[in-house]
Amino acid sequence: MIDSNSTDVARHAGAKEIVGCRDEALRLYREAFEKIHAATQMVRRATGSEYARPDLRGMNFYGIEKGDFERDMEDVRRSIDSGVWEYMLDAVGLKAMMDAKAIEEFRKQNRENPPEATLDNLAATLAHLDGQRVAIFDRGVINLFERLDHKFKTNPGFRLEKKIIISSALGHYGGWNHYGSANAQVRDLDRIFHLLDGKAPKDHLADAAAAVGAARSRGRDQQVVETEYFTFRLMRNGNLHVAFKRADLVRGVNEIIAAHFGAVLGHDRRTRAA
């Protein structure tokens, strides 16, 4: 016969301790969740993004249970610092000076191995980049120019003229050709002309690339899109013709190209004059 007293948990000698441990565990988990919530709010303030948060799905909870969580702390540190560097670069206006290629390279390095976002590191790095602001902008102009397809007569080797042609820029079923980089090229072109004109670049939802993409999405028939600095002709074969409205800004771009290519540009001019 089973002794009912032996199964009476309330009377068990260790029951009080067991329930106490259970209650303390729940309290600590609640405290941990509250701190994770508070930490997330701090991350969003630090990165300037209301959606920012470290990805905790890959955490080694077995290691955490043993008190070994340094690897996970480093993962969290990289995630937070990556967002801080991205935010700071944007906040001080340096990202606006960078072309799509430079931003892609920065994000790749920043994602894989971001430096610690200490005050000293931020101050030193941003001061260095700020000193390179003009060089960063000029390099973006050259990168854009070198990506042009120079087989077209409208795309001469060492300068811009009245217009350029970007081949295979548009998709056959609307929008951009996502197998190419024309979208980024037009976005860079729009950014460069805004900056040369002393204006802040437009958001990617309202810039020239967005206007062209929206127009192409409405149909494949040849269309004309007018923006502040360009006239775009969207061709049925997918090419994009870009005519420049501001000769003074074209001259500004050509001065940067000339300073970069130097003697090569002079050779190109002599050849044409011969």
DORO-751183 format. One record per residue (C-alpha): x, y, z. Coordinates in Angstrom, 1 decimal, always signed. Layout:
REM residues N
{{X, Y, Z}},
...
REM end
This chain:
REM residues 274
{{+0.0, +0.0, +0.0}},
{{+1.3, +3.4, -0.9}},
{{+1.8, +5.9, +1.9}},
{{-0.1, +8.9, +0.9}},
{{+2.1, +11.0, +3.1}},
{{+5.1, +10.1, +0.9}},
{{+3.5, +11.5, -2.2}},
{{+2.3, +14.7, -0.6}},
{{+4.6, +17.2, -2.4}},
{{+3.6, +20.0, -0.1}},
{{+5.0, +18.0, +2.9}},
{{+8.2, +16.9, +1.0}},
{{+11.3, +18.1, +2.8}},
{{+12.7, +19.8, -0.3}},
{{+9.5, +21.2, -1.8}},
{{+10.1, +24.6, -0.5}},
{{+13.6, +24.8, -2.0}},
{{+12.4, +23.4, -5.3}},
{{+9.6, +25.9, -5.6}},
{{+12.0, +28.7, -4.5}},
{{+14.5, +27.7, -7.2}},
{{+11.7, +27.6, -9.8}},
{{+10.4, +31.1, -8.8}},
{{+13.9, +32.5, -8.8}},
{{+14.6, +31.0, -12.3}},
{{+11.4, +32.7, -13.6}},
{{+12.4, +36.0, -12.0}},
{{+15.9, +35.9, -13.6}},
{{+14.5, +34.9, -17.0}},
{{+12.0, +37.8, -16.8}},
{{+14.9, +40.1, -15.8}},
{{+17.0, +38.8, -18.7}},
{{+14.1, +39.4, -21.1}},
{{+13.5, +42.9, -19.8}},
{{+17.3, +43.6, -20.2}},
{{+17.3, +42.2, -23.7}},
{{+14.4, +44.5, -24.5}},
{{+16.2, +47.5, -22.9}},
{{+19.4, +46.5, -24.8}},
{{+17.5, +46.4, -28.1}},
{{+16.2, +49.9, -27.4}},
{{+19.8, +51.1, -26.8}},
{{+21.0, +49.3, -30.1}},
{{+18.3, +51.2, -32.0}},
{{+19.4, +54.5, -30.5}},
{{+23.0, +53.8, -31.2}},
{{+22.4, +52.8, -34.9}},
{{+19.6, +55.2, -35.7}},
{{+17.4, +52.4, -36.9}},
{{+14.1, +51.4, -35.3}},
{{+14.5, +47.9, -36.7}},
{{+18.1, +47.2, -35.6}},
{{+18.7, +44.2, -33.3}},
{{+21.4, +41.6, -33.0}},
{{+20.4, +38.2, -34.4}},
{{+20.2, +35.9, -31.4}},
{{+19.0, +32.9, -33.3}},
{{+22.5, +31.5, -33.7}},
{{+23.5, +31.8, -30.1}},
{{+25.1, +28.8, -28.3}},
{{+22.6, +28.4, -25.5}},
{{+24.4, +25.2, -24.3}},
{{+27.5, +27.3, -23.8}},
{{+25.5, +30.1, -22.1}},
{{+24.1, +27.5, -19.7}},
{{+27.7, +26.6, -18.8}},
{{+28.7, +30.3, -18.4}},
{{+30.7, +30.3, -21.6}},
{{+29.2, +33.1, -23.7}},
{{+32.3, +35.1, -24.9}},
{{+31.8, +34.0, -28.5}},
{{+28.2, +35.1, -28.4}},
{{+29.2, +38.4, -26.8}},
{{+31.6, +38.9, -29.7}},
{{+28.8, +38.2, -32.2}},
{{+26.6, +40.7, -30.5}},
{{+29.4, +43.2, -30.4}},
{{+30.0, +42.9, -34.2}},
{{+26.4, +43.2, -34.9}},
{{+26.0, +46.4, -32.8}},
{{+29.2, +48.0, -34.0}},
{{+28.5, +47.3, -37.6}},
{{+25.2, +49.3, -37.2}},
{{+27.0, +52.1, -35.4}},
{{+29.6, +52.5, -38.1}},
{{+26.9, +52.5, -40.8}},
{{+24.8, +55.1, -38.9}},
{{+27.8, +57.4, -38.2}},
{{+29.0, +57.3, -41.8}},
{{+25.6, +58.4, -42.9}},
{{+25.1, +61.0, -40.1}},
{{+28.3, +62.9, -41.0}},
{{+27.5, +62.9, -44.7}},
{{+30.3, +60.7, -45.8}},
{{+28.1, +58.0, -47.3}},
{{+26.6, +60.6, -49.7}},
{{+30.2, +61.1, -51.1}},
{{+30.6, +57.3, -51.8}},
{{+29.6, +55.5, -55.0}},
{{+27.8, +52.2, -55.0}},
{{+31.0, +50.2, -55.3}},
{{+32.6, +52.0, -52.3}},
{{+29.5, +51.5, -50.2}},
{{+29.4, +47.8, -51.1}},
{{+33.0, +47.4, -50.2}},
{{+32.5, +49.3, -46.9}},
{{+29.5, +47.2, -46.0}},
{{+31.2, +43.9, -46.7}},
{{+34.2, +44.8, -44.5}},
{{+31.9, +46.3, -41.9}},
{{+29.7, +43.2, -41.8}},
{{+32.6, +40.8, -41.5}},
{{+34.9, +42.6, -39.2}},
{{+33.7, +45.9, -37.8}},
{{+36.2, +47.8, -35.6}},
{{+35.1, +48.4, -32.0}},
{{+32.9, +51.5, -32.0}},
{{+34.8, +53.2, -29.2}},
{{+34.9, +57.0, -29.0}},
{{+38.6, +57.1, -29.9}},
{{+38.1, +54.8, -32.9}},
{{+35.1, +56.7, -34.2}},
{{+36.8, +60.1, -33.9}},
{{+40.0, +58.9, -35.5}},
{{+38.4, +57.0, -38.4}},
{{+35.8, +59.6, -39.2}},
{{+38.4, +62.4, -39.1}},
{{+40.6, +60.4, -41.5}},
{{+37.6, +59.8, -43.9}},
{{+36.5, +63.4, -43.6}},
{{+40.0, +64.4, -44.8}},
{{+39.5, +62.1, -47.8}},
{{+36.1, +63.5, -48.6}},
{{+37.0, +65.0, -51.9}},
{{+39.1, +62.0, -52.9}},
{{+36.2, +59.7, -52.0}},
{{+33.9, +61.7, -54.2}},
{{+36.3, +61.9, -57.1}},
{{+36.9, +58.1, -56.9}},
{{+33.2, +57.6, -57.2}},
{{+33.1, +59.7, -60.3}},
{{+35.9, +57.7, -61.9}},
{{+34.3, +54.4, -60.9}},
{{+31.0, +55.4, -62.5}},
{{+32.8, +56.7, -65.7}},
{{+34.8, +53.5, -66.1}},
{{+31.7, +51.3, -65.8}},
{{+30.2, +53.0, -68.9}},
{{+30.2, +50.9, -72.1}},
{{+32.6, +52.9, -74.4}},
{{+31.6, +51.0, -77.5}},
{{+28.9, +53.6, -78.0}},
{{+30.1, +56.9, -79.8}},
{{+28.1, +58.8, -77.2}},
{{+30.4, +57.3, -74.4}},
{{+33.9, +58.6, -75.4}},
{{+36.9, +57.3, -73.6}},
{{+37.9, +60.1, -71.3}},
{{+35.0, +62.6, -70.9}},
{{+31.2, +63.0, -70.9}},
{{+29.6, +64.8, -73.8}},
{{+25.9, +65.6, -74.2}},
{{+24.6, +62.2, -73.4}},
{{+25.5, +58.6, -72.5}},
{{+23.9, +55.2, -73.3}},
{{+23.7, +52.5, -70.7}},
{{+23.2, +49.1, -72.4}},
{{+20.8, +46.4, -71.2}},
{{+19.8, +48.7, -68.3}},
{{+16.1, +47.8, -68.4}},
{{+14.3, +44.5, -67.8}},
{{+12.1, +42.8, -70.4}},
{{+9.2, +42.5, -68.0}},
{{+9.4, +46.0, -66.4}},
{{+11.7, +47.8, -64.1}},
{{+15.5, +47.4, -64.1}},
{{+17.6, +44.6, -65.4}},
{{+18.6, +43.0, -62.1}},
{{+21.4, +41.1, -63.7}},
{{+23.3, +44.4, -64.3}},
{{+24.2, +47.5, -62.3}},
{{+22.4, +50.2, -64.3}},
{{+20.2, +51.0, -61.4}},
{{+23.3, +51.8, -59.2}},
{{+24.9, +53.7, -62.1}},
{{+21.9, +56.0, -62.5}},
{{+21.7, +56.5, -58.7}},
{{+25.4, +57.4, -58.6}},
{{+25.0, +59.8, -61.6}},
{{+22.1, +61.5, -59.9}},
{{+24.0, +61.7, -56.6}},
{{+27.1, +63.2, -58.3}},
{{+25.2, +65.9, -60.1}},
{{+23.3, +66.9, -57.0}},
{{+26.6, +67.2, -55.0}},
{{+28.3, +69.2, -57.8}},
{{+25.3, +71.5, -57.8}},
{{+25.7, +72.0, -54.0}},
{{+22.6, +70.1, -53.1}},
{{+21.9, +67.1, -50.9}},
{{+21.3, +63.8, -52.9}},
{{+17.7, +62.6, -52.9}},
{{+16.6, +59.5, -51.0}},
{{+16.7, +56.3, -53.1}},
{{+12.9, +56.3, -53.2}},
{{+12.7, +59.7, -54.9}},
{{+15.9, +59.9, -57.0}},
{{+16.3, +59.6, -60.8}},
{{+16.8, +55.8, -60.6}},
{{+13.4, +55.5, -58.8}},
{{+11.7, +57.6, -61.5}},
{{+13.2, +55.5, -64.3}},
{{+12.3, +52.2, -62.6}},
{{+8.7, +53.4, -62.0}},
{{+8.3, +54.5, -65.6}},
{{+9.6, +51.2, -67.0}},
{{+7.3, +49.2, -64.7}},
{{+4.3, +50.9, -66.4}},
{{+5.2, +49.3, -69.8}},
{{+7.9, +48.6, -72.3}},
{{+6.9, +51.2, -74.9}},
{{+9.6, +53.8, -75.4}},
{{+9.2, +56.5, -72.7}},
{{+10.8, +59.8, -71.8}},
{{+11.5, +60.6, -68.2}},
{{+12.5, +64.1, -67.1}},
{{+14.3, +64.8, -63.9}},
{{+16.2, +67.9, -62.6}},
{{+19.4, +67.1, -64.4}},
{{+18.6, +64.5, -67.0}},
{{+16.3, +63.4, -69.8}},
{{+16.0, +59.6, -69.9}},
{{+14.8, +57.7, -73.0}},
{{+13.8, +54.2, -72.2}},
{{+14.3, +52.1, -75.3}},
{{+12.4, +48.9, -76.2}},
{{+15.7, +47.0, -76.5}},
{{+16.4, +47.7, -72.9}},
{{+19.0, +50.4, -73.4}},
{{+18.8, +53.7, -71.5}},
{{+19.7, +57.0, -73.2}},
{{+20.7, +59.7, -70.7}},
{{+20.9, +63.3, -71.9}},
{{+22.4, +65.9, -69.7}},
{{+20.6, +69.2, -69.0}},
{{+23.4, +71.1, -67.3}},
{{+26.6, +71.7, -69.3}},
{{+28.3, +73.3, -66.3}},
{{+27.9, +70.1, -64.2}},
{{+29.2, +68.0, -67.1}},
{{+32.2, +70.3, -67.2}},
{{+32.7, +69.7, -63.5}},
{{+32.6, +65.9, -64.0}},
{{+35.1, +66.2, -66.9}},
{{+37.5, +68.2, -64.8}},
{{+37.6, +65.3, -62.3}},
{{+38.1, +62.8, -65.1}},
{{+40.8, +64.9, -66.6}},
{{+42.6, +65.2, -63.3}},
{{+42.5, +61.4, -62.9}},
{{+43.6, +60.4, -66.4}},
{{+46.0, +63.3, -66.9}},
{{+48.3, +62.6, -69.9}},
{{+46.0, +59.9, -71.3}},
{{+43.3, +62.5, -71.7}},
{{+45.7, +64.8, -73.6}},
{{+46.6, +62.0, -75.9}},
{{+42.9, +61.3, -76.6}},
{{+42.4, +65.0, -77.5}},
{{+45.5, +65.1, -79.9}},
{{+44.3, +61.9, -81.6}},
{{+40.9, +63.4, -82.3}},
{{+42.4, +66.7, -83.5}},
{{+44.6, +64.8, -86.0}},
REM end
